[in-house]
């Protein structure tokens, strides 16, 4: 009798232990499913962001060559290439207004090196600027040697010197020497099909967006009315930075806040510019 009671007691204990184990196992499985779900959510969101940031090398060549909405590795990017905030400038090296904005953009990059990427695209106004295309070619030839932005800066800083004289090819070669380029290679590259096609690509992108003058700016896809001061430009950038989307740690979903800014950093082709070069 006593032996039977012990056996029943043990059976009850065993059953309680098994029930507890099943409960713990169910809790563990729920936790695992939650972790897996969140992990998959994070991975999907990251892949979406990376895929739509348009700076990778896996983009379809045809689309990157024809779609002005994409910012790709073919573009000249200053700042963090993976930054969410994207400022695209359509510009002309011979344009006085573009030169006026040059120090503002430089200051902007110095203030926000990690939060903003600045994209330069050529839009030479050949009707009124006869040396805009040669200047663009000079910048692209410098870019082949890894010094696009150095030549970009020099061209704006010396604009008065080369834009009002005769054919400035010699001036551009001198500039190439001052920034440490192989001058002979620079001269050959200036006239190369690679350089000319890059400038034409940028110009066609601008035409598709109905760009009519320089400079023309797009901030995260929206055309800007040209800011009248650095403070005004910086305020627009601060607003864009404040609306950078975050990933909700609970749902794993992308939270874009109330700004309505898309996460793919596209350039919106629906906004025609009325900005004209001064």
Sine and cosine of phi, psi and omega as CSV:
sin_phi,cos_phi,sin_psi,cos_psi,sin_omega,cos_omega
0.00,0.00,-0.76,0.65,0.02,-1.00
-0.89,0.46,-0.63,0.78,0.00,-1.00
-0.90,0.44,-0.61,0.79,0.00,-1.00
-0.93,0.37,-0.63,0.77,0.03,-1.00
-0.88,0.47,-0.66,0.75,0.02,-1.00
-0.89,0.46,-0.65,0.76,0.00,-1.00
-0.90,0.44,-0.68,0.73,0.04,-1.00
-0.90,0.43,-0.66,0.75,0.01,-1.00
-0.88,0.47,-0.67,0.74,0.02,-1.00
-0.91,0.41,-0.62,0.78,0.02,-1.00
-0.90,0.44,-0.67,0.74,0.04,-1.00
-0.89,0.46,-0.65,0.76,0.01,-1.00
-0.90,0.44,-0.66,0.75,0.00,-1.00
-0.90,0.44,-0.67,0.74,0.01,-1.00
-0.90,0.44,-0.66,0.76,0.05,-1.00
-0.88,0.47,-0.66,0.75,0.01,-1.00
-0.90,0.44,-0.68,0.73,0.01,-1.00
-0.90,0.43,-0.64,0.77,0.02,-1.00
-0.90,0.44,-0.66,0.75,0.02,-1.00
-0.90,0.43,-0.66,0.75,0.01,-1.00
-0.89,0.45,-0.67,0.74,0.02,-1.00
-0.89,0.45,-0.62,0.78,0.02,-1.00
-0.91,0.42,-0.70,0.72,0.02,-1.00
-0.91,0.42,-0.64,0.77,0.02,-1.00
-0.90,0.43,-0.64,0.77,0.02,-1.00
-0.90,0.43,-0.67,0.75,0.03,-1.00
-0.89,0.45,-0.69,0.73,-0.01,-1.00
-0.89,0.46,-0.67,0.74,0.01,-1.00
-0.90,0.43,-0.65,0.76,0.04,-1.00
-0.88,0.47,-0.67,0.74,0.02,-1.00
-0.89,0.45,-0.66,0.75,0.02,-1.00
-0.90,0.44,-0.68,0.74,0.01,-1.00
-0.90,0.44,-0.63,0.78,0.01,-1.00
-0.90,0.43,-0.69,0.73,0.02,-1.00
-0.89,0.45,-0.70,0.72,0.00,-1.00
-0.89,0.46,-0.68,0.73,-0.01,-1.00
-0.88,0.47,-0.72,0.69,0.03,-1.00
-0.90,0.43,-0.65,0.76,-0.01,-1.00
-0.89,0.46,-0.71,0.70,0.03,-1.00
-0.89,0.45,-0.65,0.76,0.01,-1.00
-0.87,0.49,-0.71,0.71,0.02,-1.00
-0.89,0.47,-0.70,0.71,-0.02,-1.00
-0.88,0.47,-0.70,0.71,0.00,-1.00
-0.88,0.48,-0.71,0.70,-0.01,-1.00
-0.89,0.46,-0.70,0.72,0.00,-1.00
-0.88,0.48,-0.68,0.73,0.01,-1.00
-0.90,0.44,-0.61,0.79,0.03,-1.00
-0.90,0.44,-0.73,0.69,-0.03,-1.00
-0.88,0.47,-0.73,0.69,-0.01,-1.00
-0.90,0.44,-0.68,0.73,-0.03,-1.00
-0.91,0.42,-0.57,0.82,-0.07,-1.00
-1.00,-0.05,-0.12,0.99,0.02,-1.00
-0.94,0.34,-0.30,0.95,0.15,-0.99
0.89,0.46,0.50,0.87,0.06,-1.00
-0.88,-0.47,-0.01,1.00,-0.03,-1.00
-0.99,0.17,0.13,-0.99,-0.03,-1.00
-1.00,-0.07,0.02,1.00,-0.06,-1.00
-0.99,-0.14,0.18,0.98,0.00,-1.00
-0.95,0.31,0.57,-0.82,0.05,-1.00
-0.85,0.52,0.78,-0.63,-0.08,-1.00
-0.86,0.51,-0.67,0.75,-0.06,-1.00
-0.89,0.46,-0.71,0.71,-0.03,-1.00
-0.92,0.40,-0.68,0.73,-0.02,-1.00
-0.92,0.40,-0.39,0.92,-0.01,-1.00
-1.00,0.06,-0.29,0.96,-0.11,-0.99
-0.85,-0.53,-0.23,0.97,-0.10,-0.99
-0.98,-0.21,0.94,-0.33,-0.03,-1.00
-0.94,0.34,-0.17,0.98,-0.01,-1.00
-0.98,0.19,-0.22,0.98,-0.05,-1.00
-0.99,-0.12,0.73,-0.68,0.19,-0.98
-0.99,-0.17,0.88,-0.47,-0.13,-0.99
-0.85,-0.53,0.02,-1.00,0.04,-1.00
-0.91,0.40,-0.23,0.97,0.06,-1.00
-0.97,0.25,-0.31,0.95,-0.01,-1.00
-0.99,0.17,0.39,-0.92,0.11,-0.99
-1.00,0.00,0.90,-0.44,-0.11,-0.99
-0.87,-0.49,0.80,-0.61,0.10,-1.00
-0.93,-0.36,0.68,-0.73,-0.06,-1.00
0.98,-0.18,-0.30,-0.95,-0.02,-1.00
-0.96,0.28,0.91,-0.41,-0.06,-1.00
-0.90,0.43,-0.29,0.96,0.00,-1.00
-0.97,-0.22,0.15,0.99,-0.03,-1.00
-0.90,0.44,0.57,-0.82,0.03,-1.00
-0.96,0.29,-0.61,0.79,-0.04,-1.00
-0.99,0.14,0.86,-0.52,-0.07,-1.00
-0.84,-0.55,0.83,-0.56,0.07,-1.00
-0.91,-0.41,0.92,-0.39,0.01,-1.00
-0.98,-0.21,0.76,-0.65,0.02,-1.00
-0.89,-0.46,0.80,-0.59,0.21,-0.98
-1.00,-0.10,0.85,-0.53,-0.24,-0.97
-0.62,-0.79,0.24,-0.97,-0.04,-1.00
-0.66,-0.75,0.85,-0.53,-0.08,-1.00
-0.90,0.43,-0.37,0.93,0.01,-1.00
-1.00,-0.05,-0.03,1.00,-0.05,-1.00
-0.98,0.19,0.86,-0.51,0.03,-1.00
-0.87,0.49,-0.60,0.80,0.01,-1.00
-0.91,0.41,-0.61,0.79,0.04,-1.00
-0.90,0.44,-0.63,0.78,0.05,-1.00
-0.89,0.45,-0.59,0.81,0.03,-1.00
-0.89,0.45,-0.60,0.80,0.00,-1.00
-0.99,0.14,-0.29,0.96,-0.04,-1.00
-0.80,0.60,-0.78,0.63,0.01,-1.00
-0.92,0.39,-0.47,0.88,0.03,-1.00
-0.92,0.39,-0.67,0.74,0.01,-1.00
-0.94,0.35,-0.58,0.81,0.05,-1.00
-0.90,0.44,-0.68,0.73,0.03,-1.00
-0.90,0.43,-0.62,0.79,0.01,-1.00
-0.89,0.45,-0.69,0.72,0.02,-1.00
-0.90,0.44,-0.62,0.78,0.01,-1.00
-0.92,0.38,-0.54,0.84,-0.02,-1.00
-0.99,0.16,-0.56,0.83,-0.08,-1.00
-0.81,-0.59,0.86,0.52,-0.08,-1.00
-0.91,0.41,-0.44,0.90,-0.06,-1.00
-0.98,-0.19,-0.37,0.93,-0.14,-0.99
-0.99,-0.14,-0.25,0.97,-0.11,-0.99
-0.73,-0.68,0.66,-0.75,0.18,-0.98
-0.91,-0.41,0.76,-0.65,-0.01,-1.00
-0.96,-0.26,0.81,-0.58,-0.06,-1.00
-0.93,-0.37,0.80,-0.60,0.03,-1.00
-0.98,-0.21,0.77,-0.63,0.11,-0.99
-0.77,-0.63,0.63,-0.78,-0.03,-1.00
-0.98,0.22,0.71,-0.71,0.16,-0.99
-0.57,-0.82,0.95,0.32,-0.07,-1.00
-0.93,0.36,0.78,-0.62,0.02,-1.00
-1.00,-0.03,0.99,0.13,-0.17,-0.98
-0.92,0.38,-0.36,0.93,-0.02,-1.00
-0.91,0.41,-0.54,0.84,-0.06,-1.00
-0.86,-0.50,-0.17,0.99,-0.01,-1.00
-0.81,-0.59,1.00,0.01,-0.10,-1.00
-0.91,0.41,-0.34,0.94,-0.04,-1.00
-0.96,-0.29,0.16,0.99,-0.02,-1.00
-0.90,0.43,-0.67,0.74,0.00,-1.00
-0.93,0.36,-0.74,0.68,0.07,-1.00
-0.84,0.54,-0.60,0.80,0.03,-1.00
-0.91,0.41,-0.66,0.75,0.05,-1.00
-0.89,0.46,-0.64,0.77,0.05,-1.00
-0.89,0.46,-0.62,0.79,0.03,-1.00
-0.89,0.46,-0.67,0.74,0.00,-1.00
-0.92,0.40,-0.64,0.77,0.00,-1.00
-0.94,0.34,-0.61,0.79,0.06,-1.00
-0.89,0.45,-0.62,0.79,0.08,-1.00
-0.92,0.40,-0.58,0.81,0.02,-1.00
-0.89,0.46,-0.55,0.83,0.03,-1.00
-0.87,0.49,-0.51,0.86,0.05,-1.00
-0.99,-0.11,0.26,0.97,0.10,-1.00
0.99,0.15,0.33,0.95,-0.05,-1.00
-0.74,-0.68,0.70,0.71,0.04,-1.00
-0.86,0.50,-0.76,0.64,-0.11,-0.99
-0.93,0.37,-0.51,0.86,0.07,-1.00
-0.91,0.42,-0.68,0.73,0.04,-1.00
-0.94,0.34,-0.64,0.77,0.07,-1.00
-0.78,0.63,-0.76,0.65,-0.03,-1.00
-0.91,0.42,-0.70,0.71,-0.03,-1.00
-0.89,0.46,-0.64,0.77,-0.02,-1.00
-0.89,0.45,-0.66,0.75,0.03,-1.00
-0.95,0.30,-0.64,0.77,-0.04,-1.00
-0.93,0.38,-0.43,0.90,-0.03,-1.00
-0.92,-0.39,0.35,0.94,-0.10,-0.99
-0.81,0.59,-0.68,0.73,-0.01,-1.00
-0.88,0.48,-0.52,0.85,-0.06,-1.00
-0.96,0.28,-0.59,0.81,-0.08,-1.00
-0.97,-0.26,-0.29,0.96,-0.13,-0.99
-1.00,0.03,-0.21,0.98,-0.10,-0.99
-0.89,-0.45,0.06,1.00,-0.01,-1.00
-0.97,-0.24,-0.57,-0.82,0.04,-1.00
-1.00,0.07,-0.38,-0.93,0.01,-1.00
-0.87,0.49,0.84,-0.54,-0.20,-0.98
-1.00,-0.02,0.30,0.95,-0.07,-1.00
-0.84,0.55,-0.68,0.74,0.02,-1.00
-0.89,0.45,-0.61,0.79,0.03,-1.00
-0.89,0.46,-0.69,0.72,-0.01,-1.00
-0.91,0.42,-0.62,0.79,0.03,-1.00
-0.90,0.43,-0.62,0.79,0.05,-1.00
-0.90,0.44,-0.67,0.74,0.04,-1.00
-0.88,0.48,-0.64,0.77,0.02,-1.00
-0.86,0.51,-0.63,0.78,0.02,-1.00
-0.92,0.40,-0.61,0.79,-0.05,-1.00
-0.93,0.36,-0.40,0.92,0.02,-1.00
-0.98,-0.22,0.21,0.98,0.15,-0.99
0.99,0.13,0.46,0.89,0.02,-1.00
-1.00,0.05,0.36,-0.93,0.22,-0.97
-0.96,0.27,0.97,-0.25,-0.18,-0.98
-0.90,0.43,-0.64,0.77,-0.02,-1.00
-0.91,0.42,-0.67,0.74,0.06,-1.00
-0.91,0.42,-0.65,0.76,0.02,-1.00
-0.84,0.54,-0.71,0.70,-0.01,-1.00
-0.88,0.47,-0.67,0.74,0.01,-1.00
-0.92,0.39,-0.68,0.73,-0.04,-1.00
-0.92,0.39,-0.51,0.86,0.01,-1.00
-0.83,0.56,-0.56,0.83,-0.07,-1.00
-0.98,-0.20,0.23,0.97,-0.07,-1.00
-0.99,0.16,0.40,-0.92,0.04,-1.00
-0.92,0.40,-0.52,0.85,0.02,-1.00
-0.87,0.49,-0.72,0.70,0.00,-1.00
-0.92,0.39,-0.73,0.69,-0.05,-1.00
-0.90,0.43,-0.62,0.79,-0.02,-1.00
-0.94,0.34,-0.55,0.84,0.03,-1.00
-0.91,0.42,-0.69,0.72,0.02,-1.00
-0.90,0.43,-0.67,0.74,0.01,-1.00
-0.91,0.42,-0.61,0.79,0.04,-1.00
-0.86,0.51,-0.75,0.66,0.01,-1.00
-0.87,0.49,-0.69,0.73,-0.02,-1.00
-0.88,0.47,-0.67,0.74,0.02,-1.00
-0.91,0.42,-0.61,0.79,0.07,-1.00
-0.87,0.50,-0.71,0.70,0.03,-1.00
-0.88,0.48,-0.66,0.75,0.03,-1.00
-0.88,0.47,-0.64,0.77,0.01,-1.00
-0.90,0.43,-0.48,0.87,0.01,-1.00
-1.00,-0.02,0.09,1.00,-0.01,-1.00
0.90,0.44,0.53,0.85,0.12,-0.99
-0.92,0.39,0.73,-0.68,-0.02,-1.00
-0.84,-0.54,-0.22,0.98,-0.04,-1.00
-0.45,-0.89,0.11,-0.99,-0.02,-1.00
-0.77,-0.64,0.51,-0.86,-0.13,0.99
-0.98,0.19,0.49,-0.87,0.12,-0.99
-0.84,-0.55,0.76,-0.65,-0.09,-1.00
-0.89,-0.45,0.59,-0.81,0.16,-0.99
-0.81,-0.59,0.83,-0.56,0.03,-1.00
-0.94,-0.33,0.92,-0.39,-0.07,-1.00
0.74,0.67,0.67,0.74,0.11,-0.99
1.00,-0.05,-0.15,0.99,-0.03,-1.00
-0.96,-0.29,0.77,-0.64,0.03,-1.00
-0.92,0.39,0.70,-0.72,0.02,-1.00
-0.99,-0.14,0.56,-0.83,0.32,-0.95
-0.97,0.22,0.79,-0.61,-0.17,-0.99
-0.81,0.59,0.86,-0.51,0.01,-1.00
-0.89,0.47,0.55,-0.83,-0.09,-1.00
-1.00,-0.02,-0.11,0.99,-0.02,-1.00
-0.38,-0.92,0.22,-0.97,0.06,-1.00
-0.90,0.44,-0.63,0.77,-0.02,-1.00
-0.86,0.51,-0.66,0.75,0.01,-1.00
-0.92,0.39,-0.68,0.73,0.04,-1.00
-0.90,0.44,-0.70,0.71,-0.03,-1.00
-0.90,0.44,-0.57,0.82,0.03,-1.00
-0.90,0.43,-0.65,0.76,0.05,-1.00
-0.89,0.45,-0.65,0.76,0.01,-1.00
-0.92,0.39,-0.68,0.73,0.02,-1.00
-0.86,0.51,-0.65,0.76,0.03,-1.00
-0.90,0.45,-0.65,0.76,0.00,-1.00
-0.92,0.38,-0.65,0.76,0.02,-1.00
-0.90,0.43,-0.64,0.77,-0.01,-1.00
-0.90,0.44,-0.38,0.93,-0.03,-1.00
-0.97,-0.23,0.30,0.95,0.07,-1.00
-0.89,0.46,0.80,-0.60,-0.05,-1.00
-0.93,0.37,0.49,-0.87,0.05,-1.00
-0.84,-0.55,0.32,-0.95,0.03,-1.00
-1.00,-0.08,0.83,-0.55,0.04,-1.00
-0.92,0.38,0.88,-0.47,-0.08,-1.00
-0.92,0.38,-0.30,0.95,-0.01,-1.00
-1.00,0.05,-0.77,0.64,-0.07,-1.00
-1.00,-0.02,-0.34,0.94,-0.08,-1.00
0.96,0.27,0.17,0.98,-0.02,-1.00
-1.00,-0.09,0.41,-0.91,0.01,-1.00
-0.99,0.16,0.82,-0.58,0.00,-1.00
-0.97,-0.24,0.94,-0.35,-0.03,-1.00
-1.00,-0.06,0.11,0.99,0.02,-1.00
0.92,0.39,-0.53,-0.85,-0.06,-1.00
-0.94,-0.33,0.16,0.99,-0.13,-0.99
-0.98,0.21,-0.48,0.88,-0.07,-1.00
0.98,0.21,0.11,0.99,0.01,-1.00
-0.97,0.24,0.76,-0.65,0.02,-1.00
-0.96,0.28,0.32,-0.95,-0.10,-0.99
-0.99,-0.11,0.07,1.00,-0.08,-1.00
-0.98,-0.18,0.07,1.00,0.04,-1.00
0.81,0.59,0.60,0.80,0.00,-1.00
-0.98,0.19,0.42,-0.91,0.09,-1.00
-1.00,-0.09,0.85,-0.53,-0.13,-0.99
-0.99,0.16,0.91,-0.42,-0.02,-1.00
-0.98,0.21,-0.06,1.00,-0.04,-1.00
-1.00,0.09,-0.10,0.99,-0.06,-1.00
-0.96,-0.27,0.97,-0.23,0.02,-1.00
-0.99,0.16,0.61,-0.79,-0.03,-1.00
-0.99,-0.11,0.55,-0.84,0.10,-0.99
-0.91,-0.42,0.12,0.99,0.00,-1.00
-0.91,0.42,0.72,-0.69,0.06,-1.00
-0.83,-0.55,0.49,-0.87,-0.02,-1.00
-0.95,0.30,0.68,-0.74,-0.02,-1.00
-0.99,0.14,0.00,0.00,0.00,0.00
